[in-house]
Amino acid sequence: MRKAVPAGFVPKGLSPRGRQGFTLIEVVVSLSILVLISSFFFYFFKTGIETQKYSRDYFAALNLAQQTMEELKATSFEAITSRAFAQNKGQIIVKDINSNLREITLTYNWNPKRRLIELYTLRAR
């Protein structure tokens, strides 16, 4: 014998029309979680791209500074003078320590918002 089902009774897991589905609250909560997780991935992706660009620019600037310093080392002692280079973003400062020794400081401001590159050497006659 079957038990009588009260009027308006809906079995667990079924909607009033007898179909399974998600409630609006479940959909909103799941979308919120998806947006939160996605935003973390996009943030880390953006940070990675910025770091890669910074590294690329920094090493290009460092290579330019090193190349300029090597050119100074290859220049004759008498021809080394203070001057600007790289469209006035860099400065070479030459100080005579004595008649046979010069101090060469190369400063390159490759990005005003970032630290500058500074190389230092001594050059003997």
DRENPA-3360 file (N, C-alpha, C; in nm, 2 decimals, always signed):
BEGIN
1 = MRKAVPAG = +0.08/-0.12/+0.00/+0.00/+0.00/+0.00/+0.09/+0.13/+0.00 ~ +0.05/+0.22/-0.08/+0.13/+0.34/-0.10/+0.08/+0.44/+0.01 ~ +0.19/+0.52/+0.06/+0.16/+0.62/+0.15/+0.11/+0.74/+0.08 ~ +0.02/+0.82/+0.14/-0.03/+0.94/+0.08/+0.07/+1.05/+0.09 ~ +0.08/+1.12/-0.02/+0.18/+1.24/-0.02/+0.10/+1.36/+0.00 ~ +0.14/+1.44/+0.10/+0.07/+1.57/+0.13/+0.07/+1.66/+0.01 ~ -0.03/+1.74/+0.00/-0.04/+1.84/-0.11/+0.08/+1.94/-0.10 ~ +0.14/+1.98/-0.21/+0.25/+2.08/-0.21/+0.38/+2.02/-0.18;
9 = FVPKGLSP = +0.39/+1.89/-0.15/+0.52/+1.83/-0.11/+0.60/+1.81/-0.23 ~ +0.73/+1.85/-0.22/+0.83/+1.84/-0.33/+0.94/+1.75/-0.28 ~ +0.97/+1.64/-0.35/+1.09/+1.56/-0.31/+1.22/+1.64/-0.31 ~ +1.31/+1.60/-0.22/+1.43/+1.67/-0.20/+1.51/+1.66/-0.33 ~ +1.57/+1.78/-0.37/+1.65/+1.79/-0.50/+1.57/+1.83/-0.62 ~ +1.44/+1.84/-0.61/+1.36/+1.87/-0.72/+1.29/+2.01/-0.70 ~ +1.27/+2.08/-0.81/+1.21/+2.21/-0.80/+1.06/+2.18/-0.79 ~ +0.98/+2.28/-0.77/+0.83/+2.26/-0.76/+0.77/+2.21/-0.89;
17 = RGRQGFTL = +0.84/+2.23/-1.00/+0.79/+2.18/-1.13/+0.84/+2.04/-1.16 ~ +0.92/+1.98/-1.06/+0.97/+1.85/-1.08/+1.11/+1.84/-1.16 ~ +1.17/+1.95/-1.19/+1.30/+1.95/-1.26/+1.41/+2.00/-1.17 ~ +1.53/+1.94/-1.19/+1.64/+1.98/-1.11/+1.71/+2.10/-1.17 ~ +1.77/+2.19/-1.09/+1.83/+2.31/-1.14/+1.90/+2.38/-1.03 ~ +1.96/+2.49/-1.06/+2.03/+2.58/-0.97/+1.94/+2.70/-0.93 ~ +1.95/+2.74/-0.81/+1.88/+2.86/-0.76/+1.96/+2.98/-0.80 ~ +1.90/+3.09/-0.80/+1.97/+3.22/-0.84/+2.09/+3.24/-0.74;
25 = IEVVVSLS = +2.07/+3.21/-0.62/+2.18/+3.24/-0.52/+2.30/+3.15/-0.55 ~ +2.27/+3.02/-0.59/+2.38/+2.93/-0.62/+2.46/+2.98/-0.74 ~ +2.39/+3.03/-0.84/+2.45/+3.09/-0.96/+2.53/+3.21/-0.93 ~ +2.48/+3.30/-0.85/+2.55/+3.42/-0.82/+2.67/+3.39/-0.73 ~ +2.67/+3.30/-0.64/+2.78/+3.26/-0.56/+2.89/+3.20/-0.65 ~ +2.85/+3.11/-0.73/+2.95/+3.04/-0.82/+3.02/+3.14/-0.92 ~ +2.94/+3.23/-0.97/+3.00/+3.33/-1.06/+3.09/+3.43/-0.98 ~ +3.06/+3.46/-0.86/+3.14/+3.54/-0.77/+3.28/+3.47/-0.75;
33 = ILVLISSF = +3.27/+3.35/-0.72/+3.39/+3.27/-0.69/+3.48/+3.26/-0.82 ~ +3.41/+3.24/-0.93/+3.48/+3.24/-1.06/+3.55/+3.37/-1.09 ~ +3.48/+3.48/-1.07/+3.54/+3.62/-1.09/+3.66/+3.64/-1.00 ~ +3.64/+3.60/-0.88/+3.75/+3.62/-0.78/+3.88/+3.54/-0.82 ~ +3.86/+3.42/-0.86/+3.97/+3.34/-0.90/+4.03/+3.39/-1.03 ~ +3.95/+3.43/-1.12/+4.00/+3.49/-1.25/+4.08/+3.61/-1.23 ~ +4.03/+3.70/-1.13/+4.10/+3.82/-1.11/+4.24/+3.80/-1.06 ~ +4.26/+3.70/-0.97/+4.39/+3.66/-0.92/+4.48/+3.62/-1.04;
41 = FFYFFKTG = +4.43/+3.54/-1.13/+4.51/+3.49/-1.24/+4.55/+3.61/-1.33 ~ +4.46/+3.70/-1.36/+4.49/+3.82/-1.44/+4.59/+3.91/-1.38 ~ +4.58/+3.93/-1.24/+4.67/+4.01/-1.17/+4.81/+3.95/-1.18 ~ +4.83/+3.82/-1.16/+4.96/+3.76/-1.17/+5.01/+3.76/-1.31 ~ +4.93/+3.75/-1.41/+4.97/+3.75/-1.55/+5.02/+3.90/-1.58 ~ +4.94/+4.00/-1.54/+4.98/+4.14/-1.56/+5.11/+4.17/-1.49 ~ +5.13/+4.12/-1.37/+5.25/+4.15/-1.30/+5.37/+4.08/-1.37 ~ +5.35/+3.96/-1.41/+5.46/+3.89/-1.49/+5.50/+3.96/-1.61;
49 = IETQKYSR = +5.40/+4.01/-1.69/+5.43/+4.09/-1.81/+5.51/+4.22/-1.77 ~ +5.47/+4.29/-1.67/+5.54/+4.41/-1.63/+5.68/+4.38/-1.59 ~ +5.70/+4.27/-1.51/+5.84/+4.23/-1.47/+5.92/+4.20/-1.58 ~ +5.87/+4.12/-1.68/+5.94/+4.09/-1.80/+5.99/+4.21/-1.88 ~ +5.90/+4.31/-1.89/+5.93/+4.43/-1.96/+6.04/+4.51/-1.89 ~ +6.02/+4.52/-1.76/+6.12/+4.59/-1.68/+6.26/+4.52/-1.69 ~ +6.27/+4.39/-1.68/+6.39/+4.32/-1.70/+6.45/+4.34/-1.84 ~ +6.37/+4.33/-1.94/+6.42/+4.35/-2.07/+6.48/+4.49/-2.09;
57 = DYFAALNL = +6.41/+4.60/-2.04/+6.46/+4.73/-2.06/+6.58/+4.76/-1.97 ~ +6.59/+4.70/-1.85/+6.70/+4.72/-1.76/+6.83/+4.65/-1.82 ~ +6.81/+4.53/-1.87/+6.93/+4.47/-1.93/+6.98/+4.53/-2.06 ~ +6.89/+4.59/-2.14/+6.92/+4.66/-2.26/+7.00/+4.79/-2.22 ~ +6.96/+4.86/-2.11/+7.03/+4.97/-2.06/+7.16/+4.94/-2.01 ~ +7.17/+4.83/-1.93/+7.29/+4.78/-1.87/+7.39/+4.75/-1.98 ~ +7.35/+4.68/-2.09/+7.43/+4.65/-2.20/+7.49/+4.77/-2.27 ~ +7.40/+4.87/-2.28/+7.45/+5.00/-2.35/+7.55/+5.07/-2.26;
65 = AQQTMEEL = +7.53/+5.07/-2.13/+7.63/+5.13/-2.04/+7.76/+5.05/-2.04 ~ +7.75/+4.92/-2.04/+7.88/+4.84/-2.04/+7.95/+4.86/-2.18 ~ +7.88/+4.87/-2.29/+7.94/+4.89/-2.42/+8.01/+5.02/-2.42 ~ +7.94/+5.12/-2.37/+8.00/+5.26/-2.36/+8.13/+5.26/-2.28 ~ +8.13/+5.19/-2.16/+8.24/+5.18/-2.08/+8.36/+5.10/-2.15 ~ +8.33/+5.00/-2.22/+8.43/+4.93/-2.30/+8.49/+5.02/-2.41 ~ +8.41/+5.10/-2.47/+8.46/+5.19/-2.57/+8.55/+5.29/-2.50 ~ +8.52/+5.34/-2.38/+8.61/+5.43/-2.31/+8.74/+5.36/-2.28;
73 = KATSFEAI = +8.74/+5.23/-2.24/+8.86/+5.16/-2.21/+8.95/+5.14/-2.33 ~ +8.89/+5.13/-2.45/+8.96/+5.12/-2.57/+9.01/+5.25/-2.63 ~ +8.96/+5.36/-2.57/+9.01/+5.50/-2.62/+9.14/+5.53/-2.55 ~ +9.22/+5.61/-2.62/+9.35/+5.65/-2.57/+9.33/+5.73/-2.44 ~ +9.42/+5.73/-2.35/+9.41/+5.80/-2.22/+9.39/+5.95/-2.24 ~ +9.45/+6.01/-2.33/+9.43/+6.16/-2.35/+9.30/+6.19/-2.41 ~ +9.24/+6.10/-2.48/+9.11/+6.13/-2.55/+8.99/+6.11/-2.46 ~ +9.00/+6.06/-2.34/+8.89/+6.04/-2.25/+8.85/+6.17/-2.19;
81 = TSRAFAQN = +8.73/+6.21/-2.21/+8.68/+6.34/-2.15/+8.54/+6.32/-2.10 ~ +8.49/+6.41/-2.02/+8.36/+6.40/-1.96/+8.26/+6.44/-2.08 ~ +8.15/+6.37/-2.08/+8.05/+6.41/-2.19/+7.92/+6.34/-2.16 ~ +7.82/+6.37/-2.23/+7.69/+6.31/-2.23/+7.68/+6.20/-2.34 ~ +7.60/+6.10/-2.32/+7.58/+6.00/-2.42/+7.43/+5.95/-2.42 ~ +7.39/+5.88/-2.51/+7.26/+5.82/-2.52/+7.15/+5.92/-2.51 ~ +7.15/+6.02/-2.60/+7.06/+6.13/-2.60/+7.04/+6.20/-2.47 ~ +7.15/+6.23/-2.41/+7.16/+6.30/-2.28/+7.10/+6.22/-2.16;
89 = KGQIIVKD = +7.07/+6.09/-2.18/+7.03/+6.01/-2.06/+7.14/+5.96/-1.98 ~ +7.26/+5.97/-2.04/+7.38/+5.92/-1.97/+7.48/+6.03/-1.96 ~ +7.57/+6.01/-1.86/+7.67/+6.11/-1.83/+7.80/+6.04/-1.80 ~ +7.91/+6.08/-1.86/+8.04/+6.03/-1.83/+8.12/+6.14/-1.76 ~ +8.17/+6.11/-1.64/+8.24/+6.20/-1.56/+8.39/+6.15/-1.55 ~ +8.48/+6.23/-1.59/+8.62/+6.19/-1.58/+8.69/+6.28/-1.48 ~ +8.76/+6.22/-1.38/+8.84/+6.30/-1.28/+8.98/+6.26/-1.29 ~ +9.07/+6.35/-1.29/+9.21/+6.32/-1.29/+9.25/+6.29/-1.14;
97 = INSNLREI = +9.30/+6.18/-1.11/+9.35/+6.15/-0.97/+9.50/+6.20/-0.96 ~ +9.57/+6.16/-1.06/+9.71/+6.22/-1.08/+9.74/+6.22/-1.23 ~ +9.86/+6.25/-1.27/+9.89/+6.26/-1.41/+9.88/+6.13/-1.49 ~ +9.88/+6.02/-1.42/+9.88/+5.89/-1.48/+9.76/+5.81/-1.45 ~ +9.66/+5.86/-1.38/+9.54/+5.78/-1.34/+9.42/+5.87/-1.34 ~ +9.31/+5.82/-1.40/+9.18/+5.88/-1.41/+9.07/+5.80/-1.36 ~ +8.98/+5.86/-1.29/+8.86/+5.79/-1.24/+8.75/+5.82/-1.34 ~ +8.69/+5.72/-1.39/+8.58/+5.73/-1.49/+8.45/+5.68/-1.42;
105 = TLTYNWNP = +8.35/+5.76/-1.42/+8.22/+5.73/-1.36/+8.12/+5.74/-1.48 ~ +8.04/+5.64/-1.51/+7.94/+5.64/-1.61/+7.81/+5.62/-1.54 ~ +7.72/+5.72/-1.56/+7.58/+5.71/-1.50/+7.48/+5.72/-1.62 ~ +7.39/+5.62/-1.61/+7.29/+5.61/-1.72/+7.15/+5.61/-1.65 ~ +7.07/+5.71/-1.68/+6.93/+5.72/-1.62/+6.83/+5.67/-1.73 ~ +6.82/+5.54/-1.74/+6.74/+5.47/-1.85/+6.59/+5.49/-1.83 ~ +6.55/+5.51/-1.71/+6.41/+5.53/-1.68/+6.39/+5.62/-1.55 ~ +6.34/+5.74/-1.57/+6.33/+5.83/-1.45/+6.26/+5.77/-1.33;
113 = KRRLIELY = +6.17/+5.68/-1.35/+6.10/+5.62/-1.24/+6.17/+5.51/-1.17 ~ +6.28/+5.46/-1.23/+6.36/+5.35/-1.18/+6.49/+5.40/-1.14 ~ +6.57/+5.31/-1.07/+6.70/+5.34/-1.03/+6.79/+5.35/-1.15 ~ +6.90/+5.43/-1.14/+6.99/+5.45/-1.25/+7.10/+5.35/-1.24 ~ +7.17/+5.34/-1.36/+7.28/+5.25/-1.37/+7.41/+5.33/-1.35 ~ +7.50/+5.29/-1.27/+7.62/+5.36/-1.25/+7.74/+5.26/-1.25 ~ +7.83/+5.29/-1.34/+7.95/+5.20/-1.36/+8.07/+5.29/-1.32 ~ +8.18/+5.23/-1.27/+8.29/+5.30/-1.22/+8.42/+5.22/-1.25;
121 = TLRAR = +8.52/+5.29/-1.30/+8.65/+5.23/-1.33/+8.76/+5.33/-1.31 ~ +8.88/+5.28/-1.30/+9.00/+5.36/-1.30/+9.08/+5.33/-1.43 ~ +9.14/+5.43/-1.49/+9.21/+5.41/-1.61/+9.35/+5.47/-1.59 ~ +9.45/+5.38/-1.62/+9.59/+5.42/-1.61/+9.65/+5.45/-1.75 ~ +9.75/+5.54/-1.75/+9.81/+5.57/-1.87/+9.88/+5.45/-1.93;
% end
